[in-house]
Amino acid sequence: MGIHPKIGITGLPRSGKSAVLAKVLEMLEDERRREINARGGDGDNTDIIGGMRTEPLVENSERVGYKVINITTGEEAVMAHKGIDSRLRVLGYGIDTEALESVAIPAIEHARDYSEVIVIDEIGKFAVESEGFVKVVRSALEVDKPTLLALHKKSRHPLLQDVRRRDDARILEVTPVNRALLPYKIHKLMRETY
């Protein structure tokens, strides 16, 4: 087991997991930029944060799907949508595992090999339907880098069970009470190791 924490953020749907994660990323990036500028270096070639995040697609204030985004390149694809006609349906959404894999797998591989911090947002109901996704996440967890994971609270998938069981994992739940302070706590946990 490595020295860098694997921090899992969990919470009920709409609890603010993504907002907490986004805030932590912003804090890490700001800080690294300041360090690089203080050294007089140019910060363009440092690959601080890599991986993938997901965002809901909203139409008429209703969630109709989710897209996956490569943090490094900005490339995105729709991985789940009410309108996708797929044999694979989860919670009323059709799942497009090929679209998910086309963005998520290269994003996570890149983070695993080149980034300082790995982000996987989120390991949830949709993404675990892809074998390729599960495999690449497992490979990223074997690397000793600070890793931020958003975890679906209710999922019983073996991948989530394995993350929760790791000695180097800290699982933190987002609640209305701690939502504002949690990013600072997570940032501090990550700072202690690099």
Residue pairs with C-beta under 8 A, 6 or more apart in sequence:
1 166
1 167
1 168
2 143
2 144
2 145
2 168
3 144
3 193
4 144
4 145
4 146
4 147
4 168
4 193
4 194
5 146
5 147
5 168
5 169
5 170
5 189
5 190
5 193
6 141
6 147
6 149
6 163
6 166
6 168
6 169
6 170
7 146
7 147
7 148
7 149
7 169
7 170
7 171
7 172
7 186
7 189
7 190
8 149
8 150
8 151
8 163
8 164
8 169
8 170
8 171
8 172
9 17
9 20
9 21
9 148
9 149
9 150
9 151
9 172
9 173
9 174
9 182
9 186
10 17
10 150
10 151
10 152
10 153
10 171
10 172
10 173
10 174
11 17
11 153
11 173
11 174
11 175
12 153
13 153
15 174
15 175
15 176
15 179
16 174
16 179
17 121
17 122
17 150
17 174
18 53
18 54
18 55
18 121
18 122
18 150
19 179
20 174
20 179
20 182
20 183
20 186
21 53
21 119
21 121
21 148
21 150
22 53
23 183
24 148
24 183
24 186
24 187
24 190
25 49
25 71
25 117
25 119
25 148
27 183
27 184
27 187
28 48
28 49
28 117
28 187
28 190
29 48
29 49
31 191
32 43
32 46
32 48
32 116
33 43
36 42
36 43
36 46
37 43
46 116
47 72
47 110
47 114
47 115
47 116
48 115
48 116
48 117
49 71
49 111
49 115
49 116
49 117
49 119
50 71
50 72
50 107
50 108
50 110
50 111
50 114
50 115
50 117
50 118
50 119
51 71
51 107
51 108
51 111
51 115
51 117
51 118
51 119
51 120
51 121
51 140
51 148
52 68
52 69
52 70
52 71
52 103
52 104
52 107
52 108
52 119
52 120
52 121
53 68
53 69
53 71
53 119
53 121
53 122
54 66
54 67
54 68
54 69
54 79
54 121
54 122
54 124
54 127
55 66
55 67
55 69
56 63
56 65
56 66
57 63
57 64
57 65
57 66
57 67
57 78
57 81
58 64
64 81
64 82
64 83
65 78
65 79
65 80
65 81
65 82
65 83
65 84
65 93
66 78
66 79
66 80
66 81
66 93
66 126
67 76
67 77
67 78
67 79
68 76
68 77
68 79
68 99
68 100
68 103
68 104
68 107
68 127
69 75
69 76
69 103
70 76
70 103
70 104
70 106
70 107
70 110
71 107
71 111
71 119
72 107
72 110
72 111
72 115
73 107
75 103
75 107
76 103
77 96
77 99
77 100
77 102
77 103
78 84
78 96
78 99
79 95
79 96
79 97
79 99
79 100
79 103
79 104
79 126
79 127
80 90
80 93
80 94
80 95
80 96
80 126
81 93
81 94
81 96
82 92
82 93
82 94
83 94
84 93
84 94
84 95
84 96
85 94
86 94
86 95
86 96
88 94
88 95
88 97
88 129
89 95
90 125
90 126
90 129
91 125
93 126
95 126
95 129
97 129
97 130
97 132
97 133
100 126
100 127
100 130
100 133
101 130
101 132
101 133
104 127
104 130
104 133
104 136
105 132
105 133
105 136
108 118
108 120
108 136
108 137
108 140
109 136
109 139
109 140
111 117
111 118
111 119
111 140
112 118
112 136
112 139
112 140
112 143
112 145
115 145
116 145
116 146
116 194
117 145
117 146
117 147
117 148
117 190
118 140
118 143
118 145
118 146
118 147
118 148
119 147
119 148
119 149
120 137
120 140
120 147
120 148
120 149
120 150
121 148
121 149
121 150
122 149
122 150
122 151
122 152
123 137
123 149
123 150
123 151
123 152
123 155
123 157
123 159
123 160
123 163
124 150
124 151
124 152
124 155
125 152
125 155
127 133
128 134
128 155
128 157
128 159
128 160
134 157
134 159
137 159
138 159
138 162
140 147
141 147
141 162
141 163
141 166
146 190
146 193
146 194
148 186
148 190
149 163
151 160
151 163
151 164
151 171
152 160
153 173
163 169
163 171
164 171
170 189
172 182
172 185
172 186
174 182
178 185
